[in-house]
C-alpha cells in the first residue's frame, strides 16, 4: 500500500481579514491524480499558490507535511528543490531563451534526449521548437504546451497544473489528458485545476472547492456531476465568488442568512 508523501493538514490562509483557504486537508500518493473543481473565486488557485510557497501565501494555521516535515514556511525555491512544481495559469516568458533550454532548466540530469521527449509529449516537434525563442511570438496555446513540457521533463514529486487546458483547442484536450496520465505513470502525483469534463475523467479522486473549503471529495464522475448541476447554475446567477471576511464565510458554510 502506497503511503502519502505529502499531507495538507487543516490548512487555512487569511489575507487582509479575508479567508482564502479554510481548513483544507488533502493527501497525495505517488502516481495519484487529483482534480480540483470550483467556480471562479472559490480558492483553487490560492491553494495552488500556497502549496507552491508563492510570496504572500503563508498559511495562518495548519501544516503542509512533506515526508513528515512541515514546509509551510519553506520558500518557493526550497519546495522546487524538493520536487514540487507549478504550471502557471498564465505561463511565464523568458525573452530570448530557446525553448529547448527552457524545457531543460529543471531536469536534474539534463540531456538532449529528455528535452526532445518532453517536447514531443506535448506535440511540439523538437526540430521546429527546440531552438525557437520562448517569447511573445508564441501563441497562448504554444506557451501553455511549452510550460507543460517543462513540468513533464522535471518528473516532479507533485505537479500542480492550474488550468492547463486554457488557450488549448478542443482537439488537444485529450493530448493533455494523455500527458497527465504519463506523468502519473512515471510516479508524479498531480493536482489538476480544471473545468473540463475530459480532464476530470483521468483523475483518481476529485475535490469540489467552495468559499475556500473542500466541501465534497470522491469519485471524479460523481463530483463533476454535482459541480456541473449545482455550481454552474450558481455562477450563472451570482457570478464568481468574492473573497469574504471570516465571519461571513462561517455564516455561509453554516447556512445562515447574511
C-alpha positions in Angstrom: 0.0 0.0 0.0 1.3 3.4 -1.0 1.7 6.0 1.8 1.2 9.7 1.1 4.4 11.6 0.8 2.6 15.0 1.1 -0.2 15.7 3.6 -2.1 19.0 3.7 -3.4 19.2 7.3 -6.2 21.6 8.2 -4.7 24.4 6.1 -6.2 27.9 6.5 -5.0 31.1 4.7 -6.2 34.6 5.6 -5.2 37.8 3.9 -6.5 41.3 4.7 -9.2 40.0 7.0 -10.5 37.6 4.3 -10.4 33.8 4.3 -9.0 32.5 1.0 -8.5 28.8 2.2 -10.4 27.4 5.1 -9.4 24.1 6.9 -8.3 22.2 3.8 -7.0 18.7 4.3 -5.6 16.6 1.4 -3.1 13.8 1.0 -1.0 12.8 -2.1 0.4 9.4 -3.0 2.9 8.9 -5.8 1.3 8.4 -9.2 -2.1 9.7 -8.0 -4.1 12.3 -10.0 -6.3 14.7 -8.0 -8.7 17.1 -9.8 -9.9 20.3 -8.1 -13.2 21.8 -9.2 -14.9 25.0 -8.2 -16.2 28.2 -9.7 -14.1 31.3 -10.1 -13.1 32.8 -6.8 -13.6 29.6 -4.8 -9.9 29.4 -3.7 -8.5 26.9 -6.2 -5.5 29.0 -7.4 -4.9 30.3 -3.9 -4.5 26.7 -2.7 -2.1 26.1 -5.6 0.0 29.1 -4.7 0.0 28.2 -1.0 1.3 24.6 -1.8 4.0 26.1 -4.1 5.0 28.7 -1.5 4.4 31.8 -3.5 5.1 35.2 -2.0 2.2 36.3 0.3 0.7 32.8 0.6 1.9 31.6 4.0 -0.8 29.7 5.9 -2.3 31.3 9.0 -2.8 27.8 10.5 -2.4 24.1 9.6 0.6 22.3 8.1 2.0 21.1 4.7 3.9 17.9 5.6 6.4 16.7 3.0 7.8 13.3 4.1 6.6 14.2 7.6 8.3 17.7 7.8 6.3 20.9 7.8 7.3 23.0 4.9 4.7 25.8 5.1 7.4 28.4 5.8 9.8 27.0 3.1 10.5 29.2 0.1 9.3 28.5 -3.4 12.9 27.6 -4.3 13.2 25.1 -1.5 9.9 23.4 -2.4 11.0 23.2 -6.1 14.2 21.5 -5.0 12.2 19.0 -3.0 10.1 18.1 -6.1 7.0 20.4 -6.0 6.3 22.4 -9.2 3.5 24.6 -10.5 2.5 25.1 -14.1 1.1 28.6 -14.1 -2.3 29.5 -15.4 -0.5 32.2 -17.4 2.9 30.8 -18.4 5.9 33.0 -17.9 8.1 34.0 -20.8 11.9 34.2 -20.9 12.6 36.5 -23.8 15.4 35.3 -26.0 15.9 31.9 -24.3 15.5 29.0 -26.7 12.6 26.7 -25.9 14.8 23.7 -25.7 17.0 25.3 -23.0 13.9 26.5 -21.1 12.4 23.0 -21.0 15.7 21.6 -19.8 16.2 24.0 -16.9 14.6 21.8 -14.3 16.0 18.4 -15.4 18.3 17.0 -12.8 20.5 15.2 -15.4 19.8 17.3 -18.5 20.2 15.7 -21.9 19.0 16.4 -25.4 17.0 13.2 -25.5 15.0 14.2 -22.4 14.2 17.6 -23.9 13.2 16.1 -27.2 11.0 13.6 -25.4 9.3 16.3 -23.4 8.6 18.5 -26.4 7.3 15.5 -28.4 5.0 14.6 -25.4 3.1 17.9 -25.9 3.2 17.7 -29.7 5.8 20.3 -30.3 8.3 18.9 -32.8 11.8 19.4 -31.4 13.3 20.4 -34.8 10.8 23.2 -35.1 10.6 24.4 -31.5 13.9 23.4 -29.8 15.8 26.5 -31.0 12.8 28.8 -31.3 12.8 31.7 -28.8 10.4 31.5 -25.9 8.9 34.9 -26.5 5.8 36.8 -27.5 5.8 35.3 -31.0 4.3 32.1 -29.4 0.6 31.8 -29.2 -1.1 31.2 -25.9 -1.6 27.6 -26.7 2.0 27.1 -27.7 3.2 28.8 -24.5 1.0 26.5 -22.4 2.4 23.5 -24.2 6.0 24.7 -23.5 5.1 25.1 -19.8 3.7 21.6 -19.7 6.7 20.2 -21.5 9.0 21.8 -18.8 6.9 20.3 -16.0 6.9 16.9 -17.7 10.6 16.9 -18.1 11.2 17.7 -14.4 9.4 14.5 -13.3 8.4 16.2 -10.1 7.0 14.5 -7.0 4.0 16.8 -7.2 2.9 18.7 -10.3 0.3 21.4 -9.7 -1.4 22.2 -13.0 -3.5 25.3 -12.9 -6.0 25.1 -15.8 -3.6 23.5 -18.3 -6.4 23.4 -20.8 -6.9 27.2 -21.1 -5.9 28.5 -24.5 -5.8 24.9 -25.9 -8.2 23.9 -28.7 -10.7 21.1 -28.0 -8.9 18.6 -30.2 -5.8 18.9 -28.0 -7.5 18.3 -24.7 -7.2 14.6 -25.0 -3.4 15.0 -25.6 -3.2 16.9 -22.3 -5.1 14.1 -20.6 -2.6 11.6 -22.0 0.3 13.7 -20.8 -1.1 13.8 -17.3 -1.5 10.1 -17.3 2.1 9.7 -18.5 3.2 11.9 -15.6 1.3 9.7 -13.1 2.8 6.5 -14.7 6.3 8.0 -14.1 5.4 8.4 -10.4 4.4 12.0 -10.2 1.4 13.0 -8.2 -0.8 15.6 -10.0 -3.1 18.3 -8.6 -5.1 19.4 -11.6 -7.3 22.5 -11.6 -9.7 22.4 -14.5 -13.3 22.9 -15.7 -13.0 20.3 -18.5 -15.0 17.0 -18.1 -12.5 15.3 -20.4 -9.7 16.0 -17.9 -11.7 15.2 -14.9 -12.1 11.7 -16.3 -8.4 10.9 -15.9 -8.4 11.7 -12.2 -8.3 9.1 -9.4 -10.1 11.4 -7.0 -11.9 14.7 -7.3 -12.5 17.6 -4.8 -15.1 20.4 -5.0 -14.0 23.7 -3.6 -16.4 26.4 -2.4 -15.7 29.5 -0.3 -12.2 28.3 0.3 -13.2 24.9 1.7 -13.2 21.4 0.2 -16.9 20.6 0.5 -17.0 17.3 -1.4 -14.4 14.7 -2.3 -14.9 11.4 -4.0 -15.3 9.6 -7.4 -14.5 12.1 -10.2 -17.7 11.3 -12.1 -19.9 12.0 -9.1 -18.1 15.2 -8.0 -18.2 16.5 -11.6 -21.9 15.8 -11.9 -22.5 17.7 -8.7 -20.3 20.6 -9.9 -21.9 20.8 -13.3 -25.5 20.7 -12.0 -25.2 23.0 -9.0 -22.1 25.1 -9.1 -22.6 26.3 -12.7 -26.1 27.5 -12.0 -24.7 29.4 -9.0 -22.1 31.0 -11.3 -24.6 32.0 -13.9 -26.9 33.5 -11.3 -24.5 35.3 -9.0 -21.1 35.5 -10.7 -17.8 34.4 -9.2 -17.4 34.1 -5.5 -15.9 37.2 -3.8 -13.3 36.9 -1.1 -15.3 37.1 2.2 -14.4 38.1 5.8 -14.0 35.1 8.0 -17.3 35.7 9.9 -19.2 35.9 6.6 -17.7 32.6 5.4 -18.7 31.0 8.7 -22.3 32.0 8.2 -22.3 30.8 4.5 -20.9 27.4 5.5 -23.5 27.1 8.3 -26.3 28.0 6.0 -27.2 31.2 7.9 -28.6 34.3 6.4 -26.2 37.1 5.7 
